[in-house]
Amino acid sequence: MDLYYKSTRNSNLKVTASEAILKGLAPDGGLFVPEKLPVLGKSMEELKDLNYQDTAYEVMKCFLTDFTEEELRNCIEKAYDSKFDDEAIAPLVKVEDTYYLELFHGATIAFKDMALSILPHLMTTSAKKNQVKNEIVILTATSGDTGKAAMAGFADVEGTRIIVFYPKNGVSKVQELQMRTQKGANVDVVAIHGNFDNAQSGVKQMFENQELAKELADKGYQFSSANSINIGRLVPQVAYYVYAYTKLLANGEIKDGEKINVVVPTGNFGNILAAYYAKNLGVPIAKLICASNDNKVLYDFFQTGTYDKNREFVLTTSPSMDILISSNLERLIYLICGEDSEKTKELMEELKTTGKYTITPEMKEKLADFAAGYSTEEETAESIHDTYQKTGYVMDTHTAVAAHVCGQYRAKSGDQTKCVIASTASPYKFVKSVMSAIDAENANADEFDLLPKLQEVSGVPMPQAIKDILDAKILHNLECDADKMKETVKGILNV
């Protein structure tokens, strides 16, 4: 059965999976969603002995129906290879009574590698399938991790260019260096004077600008996205939740059909939406627990049914979650309002004009699969410190937000269902915050002096991604104001 994609803001618009991947964002500003959520063709029991690559194939073929088996397996093979420092690709680590799904073993040591190592291959395959002659310009906003992972994925990929915008002073020193030292003739990085929401809004505006699209087309370019607004980025993320369940089954940690809870540190809502899609595929997930930091716009939404971005933007030690406009929530809104694209469009317009919207009581009832919690800066640091003291396991700040929320949820609800926490980044990526949490004396040390110390306390060797930036040359120095992003892109592309 062919599965088509439609826009959350216009149900009459129908495209194939490969067209949705190429476009990134629908022309009306909506996000592409499958016309119906697919179901896995195999049981968890049948999948439990498969490796990551074969599991990913079983999941992705349900969503990307216009790819042949050969095309899809070829993309998967190129993505999940020796770039990952663990053969399991996404190992599951048991710490006390909780399972950490480590999604940071790829080239840039963050969970974005799980999807962004395959997206370039899905994109170039899609371009061939659709006889695209234009050069594809990947336009991306990053709160720290997507940018580097996307650049690493697309660097020197034929027929593509990539331009990444990140908030100056809004990412960790390691994250910034990873981006500014990225090699590749087709790669550009721009620091904007503003926050991530400014960067994301600027990118969305360029996607919706038909005049700009025409100017680009005249010069042989077309935009696409590597953000999780792109369905080609979201679908690969579904695979690791299926894999986590099958590994728990294979290791005898759960019985077939036993439900698990999943806790996801969330900013843009893509990673937890992927878990929701996995649940709909047939993975026995009970609760999807949405973990926020001090920018708790999602927590408040799940509590009240009102999404309100009119609040102070807080810079935290978990910068990839410092987001007040969670783009992917639109896909969930579309589902809970009965796939009513007019209603979705109306709510998104309201968000754009007033900065907030409220869902109906009927819609709120459909959020029963979700729970939400948040962690303050102090609680996040405590979570890192206490877990290390008790177990010797060192986690990064984003994972610590989820770990705190997991404990909080268990204590409040009394729900003792086995829990999988999405561990989204290596502690090496946020070494200063992690080491300061473990020992306050580290707070005044230089970030890079703490790297060998982290190796000592964690017993985990320094990842290649860190070694690579220590003596790498700065290659990118571009900066611009948040309202000058379009002009900057035109300058880079000589349009």
BAVEX-5027 format. One record per residue (C-alpha): residue in one letter; residue number from 1; x, y, z. Coordinates in Angstrom, 1 decimal. Layout:
residues N
A_NUM_X_Y_Z $
...
***
This chain:
residues 495
M_1_0.0_0.0_0.0 $
D_2_1.3_3.4_-1.0 $
L_3_1.4_5.9_1.9 $
Y_4_1.0_9.5_0.9 $
Y_5_1.7_12.6_3.0 $
K_6_-0.5_15.7_3.4 $
S_7_0.0_19.1_5.0 $
T_8_-1.3_19.7_8.5 $
R_9_-2.8_23.0_7.1 $
N_10_-4.3_21.6_3.9 $
S_11_-5.6_18.0_3.7 $
N_12_-6.1_18.3_0.0 $
L_13_-2.4_18.6_-0.7 $
K_14_-1.0_15.0_-1.3 $
V_15_2.6_14.1_-2.0 $
T_16_4.7_11.0_-1.9 $
A_17_7.3_10.4_0.9 $
S_18_10.2_11.3_-1.4 $
E_19_8.4_14.6_-2.4 $
A_20_7.8_15.4_1.3 $
I_21_11.5_14.8_2.1 $
L_22_12.6_17.1_-0.8 $
K_23_10.2_19.9_0.1 $
G_24_10.8_19.7_3.9 $
L_25_8.0_22.1_4.7 $
A_26_4.6_22.2_2.8 $
P_27_4.2_25.4_0.6 $
D_28_1.4_26.6_3.0 $
G_29_3.8_26.5_6.0 $
G_30_2.3_23.3_7.3 $
L_31_4.2_20.1_8.1 $
F_32_3.9_16.9_6.2 $
V_33_2.2_14.0_8.0 $
P_34_1.3_10.5_6.8 $
E_35_-2.3_10.3_5.6 $
K_36_-2.7_7.5_8.2 $
L_37_-0.2_6.3_10.8 $
P_38_1.1_2.9_9.6 $
V_39_1.4_-0.3_11.7 $
L_40_4.4_-2.6_11.7 $
G_41_4.2_-5.7_9.6 $
K_42_6.0_-7.8_12.2 $
S_43_5.6_-8.5_16.0 $
M_44_8.1_-7.4_18.6 $
E_45_8.9_-11.1_19.1 $
E_46_9.8_-11.4_15.4 $
L_47_12.0_-8.2_15.5 $
K_48_13.8_-9.0_18.7 $
D_49_16.9_-10.7_17.2 $
L_50_17.4_-8.1_14.4 $
N_51_20.3_-5.7_14.5 $
Y_52_19.8_-1.9_14.3 $
Q_53_20.0_-1.7_10.5 $
D_54_17.4_-4.4_9.9 $
T_55_15.1_-2.9_12.5 $
A_56_15.4_0.5_10.9 $
Y_57_14.5_-1.1_7.6 $
E_58_11.3_-2.7_9.0 $
V_59_10.2_0.6_10.5 $
M_60_11.1_2.9_7.7 $
K_61_9.6_0.8_4.9 $
C_62_6.2_1.4_6.6 $
F_63_6.5_5.2_6.1 $
L_64_8.6_5.5_3.0 $
T_65_6.6_3.4_0.6 $
D_66_7.8_4.9_-2.7 $
F_67_11.4_3.8_-1.9 $
T_68_12.4_0.4_-3.2 $
E_69_13.9_-2.1_-0.8 $
E_70_17.3_-1.7_-2.5 $
E_71_17.1_2.1_-2.2 $
L_72_16.1_2.1_1.4 $
R_73_18.6_-0.6_2.5 $
N_74_21.4_1.3_0.6 $
C_75_20.5_4.5_2.5 $
I_76_20.5_2.6_5.9 $
E_77_23.8_0.9_5.1 $
K_78_25.5_4.1_4.3 $
A_79_24.1_5.8_7.4 $
Y_80_24.6_3.3_10.2 $
D_81_28.2_2.2_9.7 $
S_82_31.6_2.8_11.3 $
K_83_30.7_6.5_11.9 $
F_84_29.1_5.1_15.1 $
D_85_31.5_4.0_17.8 $
D_86_29.2_1.3_19.1 $
E_87_28.2_-1.7_17.0 $
A_88_24.7_-1.6_18.5 $
I_89_24.3_2.0_17.1 $
A_90_21.9_2.8_19.9 $
P_91_23.0_0.7_23.0 $
L_92_20.6_0.3_25.9 $
V_93_22.4_0.8_29.3 $
K_94_20.7_-0.3_32.5 $
V_95_21.5_2.0_35.5 $
E_96_19.7_0.8_38.7 $
D_97_16.1_0.3_37.7 $
T_98_16.1_2.6_34.6 $
Y_99_17.3_2.0_31.0 $
Y_100_19.2_4.7_29.1 $
L_101_18.8_4.5_25.4 $
E_102_22.2_6.0_24.3 $
L_103_21.6_7.9_21.1 $
F_104_24.9_9.7_21.0 $
H_105_27.4_7.2_19.5 $
G_106_27.5_8.9_16.1 $
A_107_29.9_11.3_14.5 $
T_108_28.8_14.4_16.4 $
I_109_28.0_12.7_19.7 $
A_110_24.3_13.7_19.9 $
F_111_21.0_12.0_19.1 $
K_112_20.6_14.1_15.9 $
D_113_23.1_11.8_14.3 $
M_114_20.6_9.0_14.4 $
A_115_18.5_10.8_11.7 $
L_116_21.0_13.2_10.1 $
S_117_23.4_10.5_9.1 $
I_118_20.6_9.0_6.9 $
L_119_18.8_12.2_5.7 $
P_120_21.4_13.2_3.1 $
H_121_21.0_9.7_1.5 $
L_122_17.2_9.8_1.6 $
M_123_17.4_13.3_0.1 $
T_124_19.7_12.5_-2.8 $
T_125_17.7_9.3_-3.5 $
S_126_14.5_11.4_-3.5 $
A_127_16.1_13.9_-5.9 $
K_128_16.9_11.2_-8.4 $
K_129_13.4_9.7_-8.1 $
N_130_11.8_13.0_-8.8 $
Q_131_14.3_14.1_-11.6 $
V_132_15.4_17.2_-9.6 $
K_133_18.0_19.1_-11.5 $
N_134_18.3_22.0_-9.0 $
E_135_20.9_22.1_-6.3 $
I_136_19.2_21.4_-3.0 $
V_137_20.0_24.1_-0.4 $
I_138_19.5_22.7_3.1 $
L_139_18.4_25.6_5.3 $
T_140_18.5_24.8_9.0 $
A_141_18.1_26.5_12.4 $
T_142_19.9_24.8_15.3 $
S_143_19.7_25.1_19.1 $
G_144_23.1_23.4_19.1 $
D_145_23.1_19.8_17.9 $
T_146_21.1_19.7_14.6 $
G_147_23.5_22.1_13.0 $
K_148_26.7_20.1_13.4 $
A_149_25.0_16.8_12.7 $
A_150_23.4_18.2_9.5 $
M_151_26.7_19.7_8.3 $
A_152_28.6_16.5_9.0 $
G_153_25.9_14.6_7.1 $
F_154_25.7_16.9_4.1 $
A_155_29.4_18.0_3.8 $
D_156_30.5_17.5_0.2 $
V_157_27.3_15.5_-0.7 $
E_158_26.9_16.2_-4.4 $
G_159_24.0_18.3_-5.5 $
T_160_23.5_19.9_-2.1 $
R_161_24.5_23.0_-0.1 $
I_162_23.8_23.5_3.6 $
I_163_23.4_26.8_5.5 $
V_164_23.0_26.6_9.3 $
F_165_21.9_29.4_11.6 $
Y_166_22.6_29.2_15.4 $
P_167_22.1_31.6_18.3 $
K_168_25.4_33.3_19.2 $
N_169_26.1_32.8_22.9 $
G_170_23.2_30.3_23.0 $
V_171_25.1_27.0_22.6 $
S_172_27.9_25.3_24.5 $
K_173_31.5_26.1_23.6 $
V_174_32.0_22.5_22.3 $
Q_175_28.8_22.8_20.1 $
E_176_30.0_26.2_18.7 $
L_177_33.5_24.9_17.9 $
Q_178_32.0_21.7_16.3 $
M_179_30.1_24.0_13.9 $
R_180_32.7_26.6_13.2 $
T_181_35.4_24.0_12.3 $
Q_182_33.2_22.0_10.0 $
K_183_34.9_21.2_6.7 $
G_184_33.1_21.0_3.3 $
A_185_33.0_23.1_0.2 $
N_186_29.2_23.2_0.4 $
V_187_28.9_24.2_4.1 $
D_188_28.1_27.6_5.6 $
V_189_27.4_28.5_9.3 $
V_190_26.0_31.8_10.5 $
A_191_25.7_33.0_14.1 $
I_192_22.6_35.1_14.6 $
H_193_22.2_37.9_17.1 $
G_194_19.1_36.4_18.8 $
N_195_17.8_33.1_20.2 $
F_196_16.9_29.8_18.6 $
D_197_13.2_30.8_18.1 $
N_198_14.4_33.8_16.1 $
A_199_16.5_31.5_14.0 $
Q_200_13.7_28.9_13.5 $
S_201_11.1_31.6_12.6 $
G_202_13.6_33.2_10.1 $
V_203_14.1_29.8_8.4 $
K_204_10.3_29.2_8.3 $
Q_205_9.7_32.6_6.8 $
M_206_12.2_31.9_4.0 $
F_207_10.5_28.6_3.2 $
E_208_7.1_30.3_3.0 $
N_209_8.5_33.2_0.8 $
Q_210_7.3_32.3_-2.8 $
E_211_9.1_35.3_-4.3 $
L_212_12.4_34.1_-2.8 $
A_213_11.7_30.5_-4.1 $
K_214_11.3_31.9_-7.6 $
E_215_14.6_33.9_-7.3 $
L_216_16.4_30.8_-6.2 $
A_217_14.8_28.6_-8.9 $
D_218_16.1_31.1_-11.5 $
K_219_19.6_30.5_-10.2 $
G_220_19.1_26.7_-10.1 $
Y_221_18.5_26.3_-6.3 $
Q_222_15.6_24.9_-4.2 $
F_223_15.3_24.9_-0.4 $
S_224_14.8_21.8_1.8 $
S_225_15.2_21.3_5.6 $
A_226_17.2_19.2_7.9 $
N_227_15.2_20.2_10.9 $
S_228_12.8_17.8_12.4 $
I_229_10.0_19.6_10.5 $
N_230_11.3_17.3_7.6 $
I_231_9.6_13.9_7.7 $
G_232_12.8_12.4_6.4 $
R_233_14.3_13.4_9.7 $
L_234_11.4_12.3_11.9 $
V_235_10.9_8.8_10.4 $
P_236_14.4_7.5_11.2 $
Q_237_13.9_8.5_14.8 $
V_238_10.9_6.2_15.2 $
A_239_13.3_3.2_14.6 $
Y_240_15.2_3.6_17.8 $
Y_241_12.2_3.3_20.0 $
V_242_11.2_0.1_18.3 $
Y_243_14.8_-1.1_18.7 $
A_244_14.8_-0.2_22.4 $
Y_245_11.7_-2.3_23.1 $
T_246_13.0_-5.3_21.1 $
K_247_16.3_-5.2_22.9 $
L_248_14.6_-5.2_26.3 $
L_249_12.7_-8.2_25.1 $
A_250_15.8_-10.0_23.7 $
N_251_17.6_-9.4_27.0 $
G_252_14.8_-10.8_29.1 $
E_253_14.2_-7.5_30.8 $
I_254_10.5_-7.5_29.8 $
K_255_7.9_-10.1_28.7 $
D_256_6.4_-9.9_25.2 $
G_257_3.5_-7.4_25.3 $
E_258_4.6_-5.8_28.6 $
K_259_4.2_-2.1_28.5 $
I_260_7.1_0.4_29.1 $
N_261_7.2_4.1_29.7 $
V_262_9.4_6.4_27.6 $
V_263_10.9_9.7_29.0 $
V_264_12.2_12.2_26.4 $
P_265_14.0_15.5_27.0 $
T_266_12.1_17.7_24.7 $
G_267_12.5_21.1_23.0 $
N_268_11.1_21.0_19.4 $
F_269_8.9_18.0_20.2 $
G_270_10.3_15.8_17.3 $
N_271_12.0_13.2_19.4 $
I_272_8.9_12.5_21.6 $
L_273_6.6_12.6_18.5 $
A_274_8.8_9.8_17.1 $
A_275_8.0_7.8_20.2 $
Y_276_4.3_8.5_19.8 $
Y_277_4.5_7.3_16.2 $
A_278_6.3_4.1_17.5 $
K_279_3.5_3.6_19.9 $
N_280_1.0_3.8_17.0 $
L_281_3.2_1.4_15.0 $
G_282_2.5_-1.2_17.7 $
V_283_5.3_-0.8_20.3 $
P_284_3.7_-1.4_23.7 $
I_285_4.4_2.0_25.2 $
A_286_2.2_3.1_28.1 $
K_287_3.1_6.7_28.9 $
L_288_5.1_9.2_26.8 $
I_289_6.7_11.5_29.4 $
C_290_7.7_14.9_28.1 $
A_291_10.6_16.4_30.0 $
S_292_11.3_20.1_29.9 $
N_293_13.9_22.4_31.4 $
D_294_13.1_26.0_32.7 $
N_295_11.7_26.8_29.3 $
K_296_8.7_24.7_30.3 $
V_297_6.2_25.8_27.6 $
L_298_5.4_22.2_26.8 $
Y_299_4.9_21.2_30.4 $
D_300_2.4_24.1_30.8 $
F_301_0.6_23.1_27.6 $
F_302_0.1_19.5_28.9 $
Q_303_-1.1_20.8_32.2 $
T_304_-3.5_23.5_31.0 $
G_305_-4.2_22.9_27.3 $
T_306_-2.9_26.4_26.5 $
Y_307_0.3_26.8_24.5 $
D_308_1.8_30.2_25.4 $
K_309_5.2_31.3_24.2 $
N_310_4.8_34.8_25.7 $
R_311_7.3_34.4_28.5 $
E_312_11.0_35.0_29.3 $
F_313_13.4_32.9_27.3 $
V_314_15.8_31.2_29.7 $
L_315_19.4_30.2_28.7 $
T_316_20.0_26.9_30.5 $
T_317_22.7_24.3_30.8 $
S_318_20.6_22.1_28.4 $
P_319_20.6_24.5_25.4 $
S_320_19.2_22.1_22.9 $
M_321_15.9_22.4_24.8 $
D_322_16.0_26.2_25.0 $
I_323_13.0_26.6_22.7 $
L_324_9.6_28.3_23.1 $
I_325_8.1_27.4_19.7 $
S_326_8.0_23.6_19.5 $
S_327_7.5_23.1_15.8 $
N_328_6.6_19.4_15.8 $
L_329_3.7_19.9_18.2 $
E_330_1.7_21.0_15.2 $
R_331_1.7_17.3_14.0 $
L_332_0.2_16.2_17.3 $
I_333_-2.3_19.0_17.3 $
Y_334_-3.4_17.9_13.8 $
L_335_-4.0_14.4_15.1 $
I_336_-5.9_15.3_18.2 $
C_337_-8.2_17.7_16.4 $
G_338_-9.3_14.8_14.2 $
E_339_-7.0_15.6_11.3 $
D_340_-8.8_18.9_10.7 $
S_341_-6.4_21.0_8.7 $
E_342_-8.6_24.1_9.0 $
K_343_-8.6_23.9_12.8 $
T_344_-4.8_23.3_12.8 $
K_345_-4.2_26.3_10.5 $
E_346_-6.4_28.5_12.7 $
L_347_-4.4_27.5_15.9 $
M_348_-1.0_28.1_14.2 $
E_349_-2.2_31.5_12.9 $
E_350_-3.2_32.3_16.4 $
L_351_0.2_31.3_17.7 $
K_352_1.9_33.5_15.0 $
T_353_-0.3_36.6_15.8 $
T_354_-0.8_36.4_19.6 $
G_355_1.9_34.0_20.7 $
K_356_-0.6_31.5_22.1 $
Y_357_-3.5_29.2_21.5 $
T_358_-5.8_27.0_23.6 $
I_359_-7.0_23.5_22.5 $
T_360_-10.6_22.3_23.1 $
P_361_-11.5_20.0_26.0 $
E_362_-12.1_17.2_23.5 $
M_363_-8.6_17.6_22.1 $
K_364_-7.1_17.7_25.6 $
E_365_-8.7_14.4_26.4 $
K_366_-6.8_12.8_23.5 $
L_367_-3.5_13.7_25.2 $
A_368_-4.0_10.9_27.8 $
D_369_-0.9_9.0_26.4 $
F_370_1.3_11.9_27.6 $
A_371_2.6_13.0_31.0 $
A_372_4.9_15.9_31.5 $
G_373_7.4_17.3_34.0 $
Y_374_10.2_19.8_34.2 $
S_375_13.5_20.1_35.9 $
T_376_15.0_23.3_37.2 $
E_377_18.7_24.1_36.8 $
E_378_19.4_23.0_40.3 $
E_379_17.5_19.7_39.9 $
T_380_19.3_19.0_36.7 $
A_381_22.7_19.4_38.3 $
E_382_21.6_17.3_41.3 $
S_383_20.4_14.6_39.0 $
I_384_23.9_14.4_37.4 $
H_385_25.6_14.5_40.8 $
D_386_23.5_12.0_42.5 $
T_387_23.4_9.4_39.7 $
Y_388_27.2_9.6_39.5 $
Q_389_27.7_9.3_43.2 $
K_390_25.4_6.3_43.4 $
T_391_26.3_4.4_40.2 $
G_392_29.3_6.0_38.5 $
Y_393_27.2_6.6_35.4 $
V_394_27.8_10.1_33.9 $
M_395_25.1_11.7_31.9 $
D_396_24.8_15.0_30.0 $
T_397_22.5_17.9_31.1 $
H_398_19.6_17.0_28.7 $
T_399_19.5_13.4_29.8 $
A_400_19.6_14.6_33.4 $
V_401_16.5_16.7_32.8 $
A_402_14.7_13.5_31.7 $
A_403_16.2_11.5_34.6 $
H_404_14.9_14.0_37.1 $
V_405_11.4_14.1_35.5 $
C_406_11.4_10.3_35.4 $
G_407_12.0_10.1_39.2 $
Q_408_9.4_12.9_39.8 $
Y_409_6.8_11.1_37.7 $
R_410_7.3_7.8_39.5 $
A_411_7.1_9.4_42.9 $
K_412_4.0_11.4_42.1 $
S_413_2.1_8.7_40.2 $
G_414_3.2_5.6_41.9 $
D_415_3.6_4.1_38.4 $
Q_416_6.4_1.6_38.6 $
T_417_6.3_0.6_34.9 $
K_418_9.8_0.0_33.4 $
C_419_11.2_3.2_32.0 $
V_420_13.4_4.0_29.0 $
I_421_15.1_7.4_29.0 $
A_422_16.2_8.8_25.7 $
S_423_19.8_9.8_26.4 $
T_424_20.3_12.5_23.8 $
A_425_24.0_13.7_24.1 $
S_426_27.4_12.7_25.3 $
P_427_28.4_14.3_28.6 $
Y_428_31.6_15.4_26.6 $
K_429_29.4_17.8_24.7 $
F_430_28.5_19.8_27.9 $
V_431_31.6_19.0_29.8 $
K_432_31.6_22.3_31.9 $
S_433_28.0_21.9_33.1 $
V_434_28.5_18.1_33.8 $
M_435_31.8_18.5_35.7 $
S_436_30.5_21.4_37.7 $
A_437_27.5_19.3_38.8 $
I_438_29.8_16.5_39.8 $
D_439_32.1_18.8_41.7 $
A_440_31.4_22.5_42.2 $
E_441_35.1_23.3_42.2 $
N_442_35.2_22.6_38.5 $
A_443_32.9_25.6_37.8 $
N_444_35.9_28.0_37.4 $
A_445_38.0_25.7_35.3 $
D_446_38.5_26.1_31.5 $
E_447_36.0_23.9_29.6 $
F_448_38.8_22.2_27.6 $
D_449_40.9_21.5_30.7 $
L_450_37.9_19.5_32.1 $
L_451_37.8_17.0_29.1 $
P_452_40.6_14.7_30.5 $
K_453_39.0_15.0_34.0 $
L_454_35.7_13.8_32.5 $
Q_455_37.5_10.8_31.0 $
E_456_38.9_10.0_34.4 $
V_457_35.6_10.2_36.3 $
S_458_33.4_8.5_33.7 $
G_459_35.8_5.8_32.5 $
V_460_34.5_6.6_29.0 $
P_461_37.3_7.4_26.5 $
M_462_37.2_10.9_24.9 $
P_463_35.1_10.6_21.6 $
Q_464_36.7_11.2_18.3 $
A_465_34.4_14.2_17.7 $
I_466_36.0_16.0_20.7 $
K_467_39.6_15.1_19.7 $
D_468_38.8_16.5_16.2 $
I_469_37.9_20.0_17.4 $
L_470_40.8_20.4_19.9 $
D_471_43.2_21.5_17.2 $
A_472_40.9_22.2_14.3 $
K_473_41.0_25.5_12.4 $
I_474_38.1_27.9_12.7 $
L_475_36.6_28.0_9.1 $
H_476_33.4_30.0_9.7 $
N_477_33.0_33.5_11.0 $
L_478_29.7_34.8_9.6 $
E_479_27.3_36.6_11.8 $
C_480_24.0_38.5_11.2 $
D_481_21.1_40.1_12.9 $
A_482_18.0_37.9_13.2 $
D_483_16.1_40.1_10.6 $
K_484_18.9_39.8_8.1 $
M_485_18.8_36.1_7.5 $
K_486_17.3_36.2_4.1 $
E_487_19.9_38.7_2.8 $
T_488_22.6_36.6_4.3 $
V_489_21.4_33.5_2.5 $
K_490_21.1_35.4_-0.8 $
G_491_24.7_36.7_-0.3 $
I_492_26.0_33.2_0.4 $
L_493_24.3_31.8_-2.8 $
N_494_25.1_34.9_-4.9 $
V_495_21.4_35.3_-5.7 $
***
